[in-house]
Amino acid sequence: DIFRSGLPFPFSLRAPASPGFSVEGALCCKFRGAPAACLKARLDGEEVSVFALAAAGLDRFPMAAERFTEKGDEVRCTVEGLNFVMVRRAGVVTTAVGRKTSEELFALVRQLAAGP
């Protein structure tokens, strides 16, 4: 598992994912200096990006932190035709971005956020 040793928080691709989900690329990176997992994937043939970072890193993303404060542990929004969903579980924020419906993206992210 590429993420086992590269991240300071738990995230694994061994968790069950939605039918029709396939990973085309995966890497550890940094978003605004915060360690993150990044996936280029497809969900039922459509491109989807998935990101995970420690919830403690939300201070680097004030708009997202504000949404979690307002809405709780599951947040959605649409920007320029792309749906963004974020789920905060066990100290990790998992985000999916794509043209799939928010409900389809939430189903994927909830499964990934549940862990192995």
Backbone as XML, in Angstrom:
<?xml version="1.0"?>
<chain id="A" units="angstrom">
  <residue number="1" name="ASP">
    <atom name="N" x="0.854" y="-1.184" z="0.000"/>
    <atom name="CA" x="0.000" y="0.000" z="0.000"/>
    <atom name="C" x="0.894" y="1.240" z="0.000"/>
  </residue>
  <residue number="2" name="ILE">
    <atom name="N" x="0.805" y="2.040" z="-1.045"/>
    <atom name="CA" x="1.664" y="3.212" z="-1.223"/>
    <atom name="C" x="1.560" y="4.203" z="-0.075"/>
  </residue>
  <residue number="3" name="PHE">
    <atom name="N" x="0.425" y="4.246" z="0.601"/>
    <atom name="CA" x="0.215" y="5.262" z="1.621"/>
    <atom name="C" x="0.657" y="4.842" z="3.020"/>
  </residue>
  <residue number="4" name="ARG">
    <atom name="N" x="0.952" y="3.589" z="3.221"/>
    <atom name="CA" x="1.255" y="3.098" z="4.574"/>
    <atom name="C" x="2.413" y="3.853" z="5.221"/>
  </residue>
  <residue number="5" name="SER">
    <atom name="N" x="3.506" y="4.049" z="4.502"/>
    <atom name="CA" x="4.668" y="4.677" z="5.123"/>
    <atom name="C" x="4.828" y="6.148" z="4.748"/>
  </residue>
  <residue number="6" name="GLY">
    <atom name="N" x="4.039" y="6.635" z="3.803"/>
    <atom name="CA" x="4.244" y="7.994" z="3.327"/>
    <atom name="C" x="3.384" y="9.060" z="3.971"/>
  </residue>
  <residue number="7" name="LEU">
    <atom name="N" x="2.484" y="8.681" z="4.877"/>
    <atom name="CA" x="1.568" y="9.648" z="5.469"/>
    <atom name="C" x="1.569" y="9.550" z="6.989"/>
  </residue>
  <residue number="8" name="PRO">
    <atom name="N" x="1.405" y="10.684" z="7.669"/>
    <atom name="CA" x="1.350" y="10.670" z="9.139"/>
    <atom name="C" x="-0.062" y="10.442" z="9.672"/>
  </residue>
  <residue number="9" name="PHE">
    <atom name="N" x="-0.949" y="9.896" z="8.851"/>
    <atom name="CA" x="-2.318" y="9.589" z="9.264"/>
    <atom name="C" x="-2.756" y="8.334" z="8.517"/>
  </residue>
  <residue number="10" name="PRO">
    <atom name="N" x="-3.755" y="7.614" z="9.030"/>
    <atom name="CA" x="-4.173" y="6.364" z="8.385"/>
    <atom name="C" x="-5.017" y="6.608" z="7.125"/>
  </residue>
  <residue number="11" name="PHE">
    <atom name="N" x="-4.589" y="6.011" z="6.026"/>
    <atom name="CA" x="-5.366" y="6.023" z="4.788"/>
    <atom name="C" x="-4.886" y="4.838" z="3.977"/>
  </residue>
  <residue number="12" name="SER">
    <atom name="N" x="-5.813" y="4.045" z="3.474"/>
    <atom name="CA" x="-5.445" y="2.835" z="2.759"/>
    <atom name="C" x="-6.370" y="2.607" z="1.585"/>
  </residue>
  <residue number="13" name="LEU">
    <atom name="N" x="-5.823" y="2.103" z="0.509"/>
    <atom name="CA" x="-6.645" y="1.728" z="-0.640"/>
    <atom name="C" x="-7.213" y="0.328" z="-0.495"/>
  </residue>
  <residue number="14" name="ARG">
    <atom name="N" x="-6.872" y="-0.349" z="0.592"/>
    <atom name="CA" x="-7.403" y="-1.694" z="0.778"/>
    <atom name="C" x="-8.835" y="-1.676" z="1.285"/>
  </residue>
  <residue number="15" name="ALA">
    <atom name="N" x="-9.335" y="-0.484" z="1.596"/>
    <atom name="CA" x="-10.732" y="-0.378" z="2.026"/>
    <atom name="C" x="-11.639" y="-0.686" z="0.833"/>
  </residue>
  <residue number="16" name="PRO">
    <atom name="N" x="-12.795" y="-1.268" z="1.078"/>
    <atom name="CA" x="-13.707" y="-1.525" z="-0.042"/>
    <atom name="C" x="-14.141" y="-0.204" z="-0.671"/>
  </residue>
  <residue number="17" name="ALA">
    <atom name="N" x="-14.216" y="-0.172" z="-1.969"/>
    <atom name="CA" x="-14.660" y="1.035" z="-2.662"/>
    <atom name="C" x="-15.888" y="0.697" z="-3.498"/>
  </residue>
  <residue number="18" name="SER">
    <atom name="N" x="-16.520" y="1.714" z="-4.009"/>
    <atom name="CA" x="-17.735" y="1.547" z="-4.798"/>
    <atom name="C" x="-17.493" y="0.682" z="-6.025"/>
  </residue>
  <residue number="19" name="PRO">
    <atom name="N" x="-18.487" y="-0.088" z="-6.441"/>
    <atom name="CA" x="-18.366" y="-0.807" z="-7.713"/>
    <atom name="C" x="-18.104" y="0.205" z="-8.827"/>
  </residue>
  <residue number="20" name="GLY">
    <atom name="N" x="-17.273" y="-0.155" z="-9.766"/>
    <atom name="CA" x="-16.950" y="0.757" z="-10.850"/>
    <atom name="C" x="-15.837" y="1.730" z="-10.527"/>
  </residue>
  <residue number="21" name="PHE">
    <atom name="N" x="-15.226" y="1.600" z="-9.347"/>
    <atom name="CA" x="-14.131" y="2.483" z="-8.936"/>
    <atom name="C" x="-12.804" y="1.846" z="-9.299"/>
  </residue>
  <residue number="22" name="SER">
    <atom name="N" x="-11.968" y="2.586" z="-10.013"/>
    <atom name="CA" x="-10.626" y="2.100" z="-10.334"/>
    <atom name="C" x="-9.629" y="3.236" z="-10.191"/>
  </residue>
  <residue number="23" name="VAL">
    <atom name="N" x="-8.457" y="2.901" z="-9.676"/>
    <atom name="CA" x="-7.402" y="3.889" z="-9.465"/>
    <atom name="C" x="-6.454" y="3.855" z="-10.653"/>
  </residue>
  <residue number="24" name="GLU">
    <atom name="N" x="-6.194" y="5.022" z="-11.226"/>
    <atom name="CA" x="-5.261" y="5.139" z="-12.343"/>
    <atom name="C" x="-3.896" y="5.629" z="-11.889"/>
  </residue>
  <residue number="25" name="GLY">
    <atom name="N" x="-3.847" y="6.292" z="-10.751"/>
    <atom name="CA" x="-2.587" y="6.787" z="-10.219"/>
    <atom name="C" x="-2.754" y="7.175" z="-8.765"/>
  </residue>
  <residue number="26" name="ALA">
    <atom name="N" x="-1.693" y="7.008" z="-7.987"/>
    <atom name="CA" x="-1.740" y="7.337" z="-6.561"/>
    <atom name="C" x="-0.370" y="7.829" z="-6.119"/>
  </residue>
  <residue number="27" name="LEU">
    <atom name="N" x="-0.374" y="8.838" z="-5.261"/>
    <atom name="CA" x="0.898" y="9.319" z="-4.733"/>
    <atom name="C" x="0.678" y="10.066" z="-3.437"/>
  </residue>
  <residue number="28" name="CYS">
    <atom name="N" x="1.758" y="10.211" z="-2.699"/>
    <atom name="CA" x="1.770" y="11.064" z="-1.520"/>
    <atom name="C" x="2.307" y="12.414" z="-1.974"/>
  </residue>
  <residue number="29" name="CYS">
    <atom name="N" x="1.687" y="13.487" z="-1.508"/>
    <atom name="CA" x="2.116" y="14.820" z="-1.903"/>
    <atom name="C" x="1.867" y="15.774" z="-0.737"/>
  </residue>
  <residue number="30" name="LYS">
    <atom name="N" x="2.013" y="17.052" z="-0.998"/>
    <atom name="CA" x="1.704" y="18.062" z="0.011"/>
    <atom name="C" x="0.771" y="19.090" z="-0.594"/>
  </residue>
  <residue number="31" name="PHE">
    <atom name="N" x="-0.259" y="19.441" z="0.166"/>
    <atom name="CA" x="-1.156" y="20.543" z="-0.177"/>
    <atom name="C" x="-0.896" y="21.647" z="0.815"/>
  </residue>
  <residue number="32" name="ARG">
    <atom name="N" x="-0.411" y="22.773" z="0.321"/>
    <atom name="CA" x="-0.091" y="23.899" z="1.203"/>
    <atom name="C" x="0.743" y="23.449" z="2.388"/>
  </residue>
  <residue number="33" name="GLY">
    <atom name="N" x="1.667" y="22.539" z="2.146"/>
    <atom name="CA" x="2.582" y="22.058" z="3.171"/>
    <atom name="C" x="2.052" y="20.917" z="4.015"/>
  </residue>
  <residue number="34" name="ALA">
    <atom name="N" x="0.789" y="20.535" z="3.837"/>
    <atom name="CA" x="0.206" y="19.430" z="4.615"/>
    <atom name="C" x="0.339" y="18.129" z="3.827"/>
  </residue>
  <residue number="35" name="PRO">
    <atom name="N" x="0.873" y="17.066" z="4.445"/>
    <atom name="CA" x="0.958" y="15.767" z="3.759"/>
    <atom name="C" x="-0.429" y="15.298" z="3.335"/>
  </residue>
  <residue number="36" name="ALA">
    <atom name="N" x="-0.516" y="14.750" z="2.115"/>
    <atom name="CA" x="-1.805" y="14.324" z="1.579"/>
    <atom name="C" x="-1.640" y="13.090" z="0.700"/>
  </residue>
  <residue number="37" name="ALA">
    <atom name="N" x="-2.710" y="12.321" z="0.614"/>
    <atom name="CA" x="-2.817" y="11.226" z="-0.356"/>
    <atom name="C" x="-3.594" y="11.768" z="-1.541"/>
  </residue>
  <residue number="38" name="CYS">
    <atom name="N" x="-3.133" y="11.475" z="-2.753"/>
    <atom name="CA" x="-3.792" y="11.950" z="-3.969"/>
    <atom name="C" x="-4.032" y="10.769" z="-4.889"/>
  </residue>
  <residue number="39" name="LEU">
    <atom name="N" x="-5.252" y="10.655" z="-5.385"/>
    <atom name="CA" x="-5.609" y="9.581" z="-6.305"/>
    <atom name="C" x="-6.214" y="10.162" z="-7.575"/>
  </residue>
  <residue number="40" name="LYS">
    <atom name="N" x="-5.777" y="9.660" z="-8.704"/>
    <atom name="CA" x="-6.468" y="9.903" z="-9.966"/>
    <atom name="C" x="-7.228" y="8.621" z="-10.228"/>
  </residue>
  <residue number="41" name="ALA">
    <atom name="N" x="-8.542" y="8.730" z="-10.366"/>
    <atom name="CA" x="-9.356" y="7.525" z="-10.433"/>
    <atom name="C" x="-10.512" y="7.710" z="-11.411"/>
  </residue>
  <residue number="42" name="ARG">
    <atom name="N" x="-11.251" y="6.626" z="-11.577"/>
    <atom name="CA" x="-12.479" y="6.645" z="-12.375"/>
    <atom name="C" x="-13.579" y="5.988" z="-11.547"/>
  </residue>
  <residue number="43" name="LEU">
    <atom name="N" x="-14.758" y="6.553" z="-11.673"/>
    <atom name="CA" x="-15.944" y="5.991" z="-11.042"/>
    <atom name="C" x="-16.959" y="5.818" z="-12.160"/>
  </residue>
  <residue number="44" name="ASP">
    <atom name="N" x="-17.251" y="4.579" z="-12.489"/>
    <atom name="CA" x="-18.143" y="4.266" z="-13.611"/>
    <atom name="C" x="-17.702" y="4.980" z="-14.892"/>
  </residue>
  <residue number="45" name="GLY">
    <atom name="N" x="-16.392" y="4.984" z="-15.131"/>
    <atom name="CA" x="-15.843" y="5.532" z="-16.357"/>
    <atom name="C" x="-15.569" y="7.030" z="-16.348"/>
  </residue>
  <residue number="46" name="GLU">
    <atom name="N" x="-16.002" y="7.748" z="-15.317"/>
    <atom name="CA" x="-15.783" y="9.192" z="-15.259"/>
    <atom name="C" x="-14.634" y="9.519" z="-14.318"/>
  </residue>
  <residue number="47" name="GLU">
    <atom name="N" x="-13.834" y="10.530" z="-14.714"/>
    <atom name="CA" x="-12.697" y="10.937" z="-13.895"/>
    <atom name="C" x="-13.151" y="11.466" z="-12.538"/>
  </residue>
  <residue number="48" name="VAL">
    <atom name="N" x="-12.416" y="11.044" z="-11.526"/>
    <atom name="CA" x="-12.642" y="11.499" z="-10.162"/>
    <atom name="C" x="-11.277" y="11.688" z="-9.519"/>
  </residue>
  <residue number="49" name="SER">
    <atom name="N" x="-11.120" y="12.772" z="-8.781"/>
    <atom name="CA" x="-9.909" y="12.979" z="-7.986"/>
    <atom name="C" x="-10.271" y="12.784" z="-6.526"/>
  </residue>
  <residue number="50" name="VAL">
    <atom name="N" x="-9.405" y="12.096" z="-5.791"/>
    <atom name="CA" x="-9.623" y="11.851" z="-4.369"/>
    <atom name="C" x="-8.386" y="12.334" z="-3.620"/>
  </residue>
  <residue number="51" name="PHE">
    <atom name="N" x="-8.616" y="13.056" z="-2.530"/>
    <atom name="CA" x="-7.539" y="13.568" z="-1.695"/>
    <atom name="C" x="-7.856" y="13.247" z="-0.248"/>
  </residue>
  <residue number="52" name="ALA">
    <atom name="N" x="-6.829" y="12.964" z="0.528"/>
    <atom name="CA" x="-7.020" y="12.759" z="1.967"/>
    <atom name="C" x="-5.899" y="13.487" z="2.698"/>
  </residue>
  <residue number="53" name="LEU">
    <atom name="N" x="-6.257" y="14.161" z="3.789"/>
    <atom name="CA" x="-5.250" y="14.813" z="4.615"/>
    <atom name="C" x="-5.723" y="14.811" z="6.056"/>
  </residue>
  <residue number="54" name="ALA">
    <atom name="N" x="-4.775" y="15.006" z="6.950"/>
    <atom name="CA" x="-5.112" y="15.037" z="8.372"/>
    <atom name="C" x="-6.021" y="16.231" z="8.638"/>
  </residue>
  <residue number="55" name="ALA">
    <atom name="N" x="-7.059" y="16.021" z="9.439"/>
    <atom name="CA" x="-7.988" y="17.100" z="9.760"/>
    <atom name="C" x="-7.264" y="18.273" z="10.428"/>
  </residue>
  <residue number="56" name="ALA">
    <atom name="N" x="-6.167" y="17.991" z="11.113"/>
    <atom name="CA" x="-5.387" y="19.064" z="11.741"/>
    <atom name="C" x="-4.841" y="20.031" z="10.686"/>
  </residue>
  <residue number="57" name="GLY">
    <atom name="N" x="-4.708" y="19.581" z="9.438"/>
    <atom name="CA" x="-4.227" y="20.425" z="8.361"/>
    <atom name="C" x="-5.271" y="21.371" z="7.801"/>
  </residue>
  <residue number="58" name="LEU">
    <atom name="N" x="-6.508" y="21.296" z="8.292"/>
    <atom name="CA" x="-7.564" y="22.181" z="7.778"/>
    <atom name="C" x="-7.277" y="23.651" z="8.035"/>
  </residue>
  <residue number="59" name="ASP">
    <atom name="N" x="-6.398" y="23.964" z="8.979"/>
    <atom name="CA" x="-6.072" y="25.368" z="9.213"/>
    <atom name="C" x="-5.437" y="26.005" z="7.971"/>
  </residue>
  <residue number="60" name="ARG">
    <atom name="N" x="-4.901" y="25.194" z="7.076"/>
    <atom name="CA" x="-4.327" y="25.695" z="5.819"/>
    <atom name="C" x="-5.412" y="25.950" z="4.761"/>
  </residue>
  <residue number="61" name="PHE">
    <atom name="N" x="-6.635" y="25.512" z="5.046"/>
    <atom name="CA" x="-7.760" y="25.637" z="4.111"/>
    <atom name="C" x="-8.945" y="26.258" z="4.849"/>
  </residue>
  <residue number="62" name="PRO">
    <atom name="N" x="-8.890" y="27.568" z="5.107"/>
    <atom name="CA" x="-9.911" y="28.191" z="5.961"/>
    <atom name="C" x="-11.337" y="28.073" z="5.436"/>
  </residue>
  <residue number="63" name="MET">
    <atom name="N" x="-11.536" y="28.102" z="4.115"/>
    <atom name="CA" x="-12.904" y="27.978" z="3.594"/>
    <atom name="C" x="-13.466" y="26.588" z="3.880"/>
  </residue>
  <residue number="64" name="ALA">
    <atom name="N" x="-12.648" y="25.549" z="3.718"/>
    <atom name="CA" x="-13.104" y="24.189" z="4.026"/>
    <atom name="C" x="-13.361" y="24.051" z="5.523"/>
  </residue>
  <residue number="65" name="ALA">
    <atom name="N" x="-12.473" y="24.583" z="6.344"/>
    <atom name="CA" x="-12.657" y="24.511" z="7.798"/>
    <atom name="C" x="-13.959" y="25.193" z="8.209"/>
  </residue>
  <residue number="66" name="GLU">
    <atom name="N" x="-14.256" y="26.322" z="7.572"/>
    <atom name="CA" x="-15.498" y="27.038" z="7.864"/>
    <atom name="C" x="-16.716" y="26.204" z="7.480"/>
  </residue>
  <residue number="67" name="ARG">
    <atom name="N" x="-16.656" y="25.521" z="6.336"/>
    <atom name="CA" x="-17.772" y="24.653" z="5.912"/>
    <atom name="C" x="-18.011" y="23.538" z="6.925"/>
  </residue>
  <residue number="68" name="PHE">
    <atom name="N" x="-16.930" y="22.925" z="7.424"/>
    <atom name="CA" x="-17.095" y="21.862" z="8.421"/>
    <atom name="C" x="-17.709" y="22.427" z="9.694"/>
  </residue>
  <residue number="69" name="THR">
    <atom name="N" x="-17.315" y="23.627" z="10.079"/>
    <atom name="CA" x="-17.884" y="24.254" z="11.278"/>
    <atom name="C" x="-19.383" y="24.481" z="11.090"/>
  </residue>
  <residue number="70" name="GLU">
    <atom name="N" x="-19.779" y="24.916" z="9.889"/>
    <atom name="CA" x="-21.192" y="25.196" z="9.619"/>
    <atom name="C" x="-22.025" y="23.938" z="9.435"/>
  </residue>
  <residue number="71" name="LYS">
    <atom name="N" x="-21.483" y="22.934" z="8.733"/>
    <atom name="CA" x="-22.284" y="21.796" z="8.267"/>
    <atom name="C" x="-22.055" y="20.492" z="9.000"/>
  </residue>
  <residue number="72" name="GLY">
    <atom name="N" x="-21.010" y="20.370" z="9.786"/>
    <atom name="CA" x="-20.713" y="19.101" z="10.442"/>
    <atom name="C" x="-19.637" y="18.332" z="9.686"/>
  </residue>
  <residue number="73" name="ASP">
    <atom name="N" x="-19.650" y="17.008" z="9.789"/>
    <atom name="CA" x="-18.565" y="16.188" z="9.265"/>
    <atom name="C" x="-18.704" y="15.783" z="7.801"/>
  </residue>
  <residue number="74" name="GLU">
    <atom name="N" x="-19.769" y="16.206" z="7.131"/>
    <atom name="CA" x="-19.933" y="15.925" z="5.710"/>
    <atom name="C" x="-20.348" y="17.210" z="5.003"/>
  </residue>
  <residue number="75" name="VAL">
    <atom name="N" x="-19.566" y="17.573" z="3.987"/>
    <atom name="CA" x="-19.742" y="18.854" z="3.310"/>
    <atom name="C" x="-19.785" y="18.614" z="1.812"/>
  </residue>
  <residue number="76" name="ARG">
    <atom name="N" x="-20.616" y="19.380" z="1.107"/>
    <atom name="CA" x="-20.660" y="19.317" z="-0.355"/>
    <atom name="C" x="-20.780" y="20.720" z="-0.910"/>
  </residue>
  <residue number="77" name="CYS">
    <atom name="N" x="-20.252" y="20.902" z="-2.121"/>
    <atom name="CA" x="-20.459" y="22.138" z="-2.860"/>
    <atom name="C" x="-20.198" y="21.859" z="-4.339"/>
  </residue>
  <residue number="78" name="THR">
    <atom name="N" x="-20.630" y="22.768" z="-5.188"/>
    <atom name="CA" x="-20.404" y="22.660" z="-6.625"/>
    <atom name="C" x="-19.732" y="23.943" z="-7.082"/>
  </residue>
  <residue number="79" name="VAL">
    <atom name="N" x="-18.639" y="23.792" z="-7.820"/>
    <atom name="CA" x="-17.890" y="24.928" z="-8.345"/>
    <atom name="C" x="-17.614" y="24.668" z="-9.818"/>
  </residue>
  <residue number="80" name="GLU">
    <atom name="N" x="-18.102" y="25.552" z="-10.667"/>
    <atom name="CA" x="-17.876" y="25.454" z="-12.111"/>
    <atom name="C" x="-18.185" y="24.061" z="-12.663"/>
  </residue>
  <residue number="81" name="GLY">
    <atom name="N" x="-19.304" y="23.501" z="-12.235"/>
    <atom name="CA" x="-19.756" y="22.213" z="-12.752"/>
    <atom name="C" x="-19.123" y="20.995" z="-12.111"/>
  </residue>
  <residue number="82" name="LEU">
    <atom name="N" x="-18.193" y="21.195" z="-11.199"/>
    <atom name="CA" x="-17.575" y="20.070" z="-10.491"/>
    <atom name="C" x="-18.178" y="19.956" z="-9.099"/>
  </residue>
  <residue number="83" name="ASN">
    <atom name="N" x="-18.511" y="18.724" z="-8.703"/>
    <atom name="CA" x="-18.999" y="18.474" z="-7.354"/>
    <atom name="C" x="-17.825" y="18.150" z="-6.454"/>
  </residue>
  <residue number="84" name="PHE">
    <atom name="N" x="-17.819" y="18.766" z="-5.288"/>
    <atom name="CA" x="-16.817" y="18.523" z="-4.254"/>
    <atom name="C" x="-17.548" y="17.941" z="-3.054"/>
  </residue>
  <residue number="85" name="VAL">
    <atom name="N" x="-17.073" y="16.835" z="-2.519"/>
    <atom name="CA" x="-17.609" y="16.309" z="-1.266"/>
    <atom name="C" x="-16.438" y="16.057" z="-0.327"/>
  </residue>
  <residue number="86" name="MET">
    <atom name="N" x="-16.647" y="16.349" z="0.945"/>
    <atom name="CA" x="-15.611" y="16.149" z="1.965"/>
    <atom name="C" x="-16.232" y="15.442" z="3.158"/>
  </residue>
  <residue number="87" name="VAL">
    <atom name="N" x="-15.531" y="14.441" z="3.658"/>
    <atom name="CA" x="-15.974" y="13.705" z="4.834"/>
    <atom name="C" x="-14.829" y="13.709" z="5.846"/>
  </residue>
  <residue number="88" name="ARG">
    <atom name="N" x="-15.152" y="14.101" z="7.079"/>
    <atom name="CA" x="-14.157" y="14.097" z="8.163"/>
    <atom name="C" x="-14.475" y="12.931" z="9.098"/>
  </residue>
  <residue number="89" name="ARG">
    <atom name="N" x="-13.526" y="11.992" z="9.195"/>
    <atom name="CA" x="-13.679" y="10.814" z="10.057"/>
    <atom name="C" x="-12.337" y="10.485" z="10.699"/>
  </residue>
  <residue number="90" name="ALA">
    <atom name="N" x="-12.341" y="10.222" z="11.970"/>
    <atom name="CA" x="-11.165" y="9.739" z="12.694"/>
    <atom name="C" x="-9.932" y="10.594" z="12.411"/>
  </residue>
  <residue number="91" name="GLY">
    <atom name="N" x="-10.100" y="11.903" z="12.371"/>
    <atom name="CA" x="-8.967" y="12.799" z="12.207"/>
    <atom name="C" x="-8.458" y="12.945" z="10.784"/>
  </residue>
  <residue number="92" name="VAL">
    <atom name="N" x="-9.193" y="12.404" z="9.808"/>
    <atom name="CA" x="-8.791" y="12.488" z="8.400"/>
    <atom name="C" x="-9.934" y="13.095" z="7.595"/>
  </residue>
  <residue number="93" name="VAL">
    <atom name="N" x="-9.584" y="14.013" z="6.685"/>
    <atom name="CA" x="-10.559" y="14.581" z="5.751"/>
    <atom name="C" x="-10.310" y="13.932" z="4.395"/>
  </residue>
  <residue number="94" name="THR">
    <atom name="N" x="-11.328" y="13.261" z="3.862"/>
    <atom name="CA" x="-11.248" y="12.640" z="2.539"/>
    <atom name="C" x="-12.177" y="13.409" z="1.622"/>
  </residue>
  <residue number="95" name="THR">
    <atom name="N" x="-11.655" y="13.807" z="0.467"/>
    <atom name="CA" x="-12.374" y="14.652" z="-0.484"/>
    <atom name="C" x="-12.416" y="13.982" z="-1.845"/>
  </residue>
  <residue number="96" name="ALA">
    <atom name="N" x="-13.529" y="14.077" z="-2.524"/>
    <atom name="CA" x="-13.637" y="13.626" z="-3.914"/>
    <atom name="C" x="-14.174" y="14.778" z="-4.744"/>
  </residue>
  <residue number="97" name="VAL">
    <atom name="N" x="-13.640" y="14.886" z="-5.958"/>
    <atom name="CA" x="-14.028" y="15.948" z="-6.883"/>
    <atom name="C" x="-14.298" y="15.316" z="-8.241"/>
  </residue>
  <residue number="98" name="GLY">
    <atom name="N" x="-15.415" y="15.658" z="-8.837"/>
    <atom name="CA" x="-15.711" y="15.145" z="-10.173"/>
    <atom name="C" x="-17.083" y="15.578" z="-10.640"/>
  </residue>
  <residue number="99" name="ARG">
    <atom name="N" x="-17.469" y="15.068" z="-11.791"/>
    <atom name="CA" x="-18.774" y="15.394" z="-12.374"/>
    <atom name="C" x="-19.858" y="14.387" z="-11.975"/>
  </residue>
  <residue number="100" name="LYS">
    <atom name="N" x="-19.499" y="13.344" z="-11.254"/>
    <atom name="CA" x="-20.502" y="12.419" z="-10.718"/>
    <atom name="C" x="-21.376" y="13.194" z="-9.733"/>
  </residue>
  <residue number="101" name="THR">
    <atom name="N" x="-22.550" y="12.659" z="-9.425"/>
    <atom name="CA" x="-23.426" y="13.353" z="-8.474"/>
    <atom name="C" x="-22.789" y="13.377" z="-7.086"/>
  </residue>
  <residue number="102" name="SER">
    <atom name="N" x="-23.229" y="14.329" z="-6.284"/>
    <atom name="CA" x="-22.728" y="14.395" z="-4.904"/>
    <atom name="C" x="-23.001" y="13.097" z="-4.165"/>
  </residue>
  <residue number="103" name="GLU">
    <atom name="N" x="-24.160" y="12.493" z="-4.410"/>
    <atom name="CA" x="-24.512" y="11.249" z="-3.724"/>
    <atom name="C" x="-23.536" y="10.125" z="-4.099"/>
  </residue>
  <residue number="104" name="GLU">
    <atom name="N" x="-23.179" y="10.042" z="-5.395"/>
    <atom name="CA" x="-22.228" y="9.010" z="-5.828"/>
    <atom name="C" x="-20.852" y="9.257" z="-5.231"/>
  </residue>
  <residue number="105" name="LEU">
    <atom name="N" x="-20.437" y="10.518" z="-5.195"/>
    <atom name="CA" x="-19.134" y="10.839" z="-4.609"/>
    <atom name="C" x="-19.133" y="10.592" z="-3.102"/>
  </residue>
  <residue number="106" name="PHE">
    <atom name="N" x="-20.239" y="10.943" z="-2.425"/>
    <atom name="CA" x="-20.322" y="10.668" z="-0.988"/>
    <atom name="C" x="-20.222" y="9.168" z="-0.714"/>
  </residue>
  <residue number="107" name="ALA">
    <atom name="N" x="-20.895" y="8.347" z="-1.503"/>
    <atom name="CA" x="-20.827" y="6.894" z="-1.294"/>
    <atom name="C" x="-19.384" y="6.412" z="-1.385"/>
  </residue>
  <residue number="108" name="LEU">
    <atom name="N" x="-18.647" y="6.902" z="-2.369"/>
    <atom name="CA" x="-17.242" y="6.523" z="-2.515"/>
    <atom name="C" x="-16.422" y="6.995" z="-1.331"/>
  </residue>
  <residue number="109" name="VAL">
    <atom name="N" x="-16.528" y="8.257" z="-0.999"/>
    <atom name="CA" x="-15.701" y="8.836" z="0.065"/>
    <atom name="C" x="-16.010" y="8.211" z="1.422"/>
  </residue>
  <residue number="110" name="ARG">
    <atom name="N" x="-17.275" y="7.950" z="1.691"/>
    <atom name="CA" x="-17.616" y="7.307" z="2.977"/>
    <atom name="C" x="-16.948" y="5.950" z="3.085"/>
  </residue>
  <residue number="111" name="GLN">
    <atom name="N" x="-16.893" y="5.191" z="1.980"/>
    <atom name="CA" x="-16.245" y="3.881" z="2.026"/>
    <atom name="C" x="-14.746" y="4.025" z="2.205"/>
  </residue>
  <residue number="112" name="LEU">
    <atom name="N" x="-14.122" y="4.942" z="1.486"/>
    <atom name="CA" x="-12.691" y="5.148" z="1.651"/>
    <atom name="C" x="-12.347" y="5.660" z="3.040"/>
  </residue>
  <residue number="113" name="ALA">
    <atom name="N" x="-13.190" y="6.534" z="3.576"/>
    <atom name="CA" x="-12.943" y="7.106" z="4.903"/>
    <atom name="C" x="-13.129" y="6.085" z="6.017"/>
  </residue>
  <residue number="114" name="ALA">
    <atom name="N" x="-13.872" y="5.005" z="5.736"/>
    <atom name="CA" x="-14.102" y="3.980" z="6.756"/>
    <atom name="C" x="-12.841" y="3.181" z="7.056"/>
  </residue>
  <residue number="115" name="GLY">
    <atom name="N" x="-11.881" y="3.197" z="6.126"/>
    <atom name="CA" x="-10.602" y="2.508" z="6.352"/>
    <atom name="C" x="-10.698" y="1.015" z="6.136"/>
  </residue>
  <residue number="116" name="PRO">
    <atom name="N" x="-9.530" y="0.350" z="6.310"/>
    <atom name="CA" x="-9.475" y="-1.098" z="6.068"/>
    <atom name="C" x="-10.249" y="-1.893" z="7.092"/>
  </residue>
</chain>
